[in-house]
């Protein structure tokens, strides 16, 4: 058993009122290590989420999500760019792009994200983009033509195939592909557990990372009162479609004021973690408004 500890009692990133595209919220971020620095791709919103109270998305209270880019030398202090690095295009991304997850496979960075069309609350699909340098991105379109979220690619191939994690409500699923276009062998990896902190739905945080015991999967879990917490599971090092152990208690939960109060209260929600100098940095959206940081030494991760 282990717990993450917070690396700051204040958010590491917050909205900037002078930037219209990120004036309302910055949260749910992907991270990767490149050139010895931590690169963060975070979701930003131009408006609050009052529309979430509507039965269906309404244009007059529409929010638009895009991705910002920030870089840190040591994991806490980030230098961010003034303009978004990635924004929605086309009908399926009419309300923007959400919740990115980054994976580096061979010499290519892959970003799986949620494309939200806004025709209904179920009009969200996972899409893919790739880059060699984290600057110029090539769009590959929708990965699964169905309502889906929480997609991410394992950073290693399995028997020569790409392994995709995704979420068909309420469980975490996996699928395989040889070409990143045609996906097969869909199966449930982990299910919700009735009656507790992971009873309503679950989804991956960042793509699993290899540790000495196998693959560490951090995931978010939602209970029946809609509180979001982070949990951890160990996947088999030879077959990451198998769960070896799942911790019975959360490793992080909303406790600080800015995690409990915001646009969506009582939320810690991660889309990414990175290992640097034998330390695991985990970044999380808090109450759908700001970004926090937590972490743990690798040698203290125990299942």
Buried (B, 14 or more C-beta within 10 A) or exposed (E): EBBBEBBEEEBBBBBBEEBEBBBBBBBBBBBBBBEEBBBBBBBBBBBBBEBEEEEEBEEEBBBBBBBBBBBBEEBBEBEBEEEBBBBBEEEBBBBBBBBBBBBBBEEEBBBBBBBBBBBEBEBBBBBBBBBEEBEEBEBBEBBBEEBBBBBBBBBBBBEEBBBBBBBBBBBBBBBBBEEBEEBEEEEEBBEBBEEEBBBBBBBBBBBBBBBEBBBBBBBBBBBEEEBBBBBBBBBEBEEBBBBBEBBEEBBBBBEBEBBBEBBBBBBBBBBBBBBBEEBBBBBBBBBBBBBBBBBBEBEEBEB
